[in-house]
Amino acid sequence: MRAAAGTPIADVGVIVGRWAGTMTPGDEPFDLTINPGGTLTAAWGATTVWGTVTTRGGKASFEMPPGPYEGTIQLYDDGGTPRLVLSDPGASFRARVEPRPR
């Protein structure tokens, strides 16, 4: 995957929507909803958490207390399909998602 050329995550609106994919460890299904205003809901296995997304300097980060899950969100362009990667190195948490079909 290539970083989305010239498309930094300037504000949360760039990544608002419903996303689905997998997370590690465990290669479990992962569902993510990012709302206007920066709130999020994430679900995997029997876990559902709520949190926030913030942007600064073209970069996005997330926080899902009381996890504590927190880290970065990167936007990629995979042949015209946007993909997000959420990474929390402290919790060994990594999720890869793409837009859910409508």
ZICORCOR-V142995 format. One line per field, one symbol per residue. ss: DSSP state (~ for helix, > for strand, _ for the rest). burial: 1 if it has 24 or more other C-alpha atoms within 12 Angstrom, else 0. A space follows every 10 residues. Layout:
ss=???
burial=???
//
This chain:
ss=_>>_______ _~~~~_>>>> >>>>___>>> >>>>____>> >>>>__>>>> >>>>>>__>> >>>>____>> >>>>>>>>__ >>>>>>>>~~ ~_>>>>>>>_ __
burial=0000000010 1101111111 1110000011 1111100111 1111000011 1111100001 1111000011 1111110000 0111111100 0011111110 00
//
